[in-house]
Amino acid sequence: MAKVAFIGLGVMGYPMAGHLRTRGGHDVTVYNRTSAKAEKWASEFGGTAAPTPLEAAEAAEFVFCCVGNDDDLREVTLGDDGAFHGMKAGTVFIDNTTASAEIARELASAADQRGCAFLDAPVSGGQAGAENGQLTVMVGGAADVFAKAKPVIDCYAKMVGHMGEAGAGQLTKMVNQICIAGLVQGLSEAINFAQKADLDVAAVIDVISKGAAQSWQMENRWQTMTKGEFDFGFAVDWMRKDLAICLAEANRNGAQLPVTALVDQFYADVQAMGGKRWDTSSLIARLDRD
């Protein structure tokens, strides 16, 4: 059993912290900007709520974090009451936020200066993956630190991979989001085409899902997409945040992302339709407008 802190109890962080307590049996202290949610978590799982990230991290061997973006991350680590000010030498900070590779490298350097370690460890699998403890975790950082932290990360994951030095986890998550953007748009167009062609969509999916067109998106979202149901996890607003990170990184490294840029604009159309909180499969809604 380790002493663990978890910062950020959103739709992902809340159940992830829960698995650290229930599966791992760890002594977990949580912090959330809305303190009532931290108190609720502590009551539900038998942990402790702290009033600041600094106080949550003071006694921890491992500090986990899952917040919104680079600015949020910088605030809860380096801000006046940030976790880095409370961490003792040897503490490992594991960041599950989807953020830029730049902030990962910045925080890795800041942690090193304090005698601590930093792993950027963004996750894939959405809300359902978090609730079921079945996330895929892409980790950047020193190999020995990864080996030390992996048994704890395993509490909420089905796959944990070490991708390289600081920033490599975030870069891998960008690859993941680039893939998803194209897949969802392709699936949306395919379903729309099948409907326009008066095909039995269920029969079509049953056949093509056994071949090269198969994907997680197809298996898990085609039915809800045909029904116009888009309340199944990762929101369009967050996907646009992630795609902005991908496009910014591509602008720096010279990668060509024409499909990603186009799908990002399609998600902007969905936002304009009132779908900011719809899940990412809602790309089909813009094809069904007319």
Summary of the structure (lengths in Angstrom):
residues: 290
radius of gyration: 19.9
end to end distance: 56.9
largest distance: 64.6
contacts: 1005
relative contact order: 0.10
helix: 56%
strand: 14%
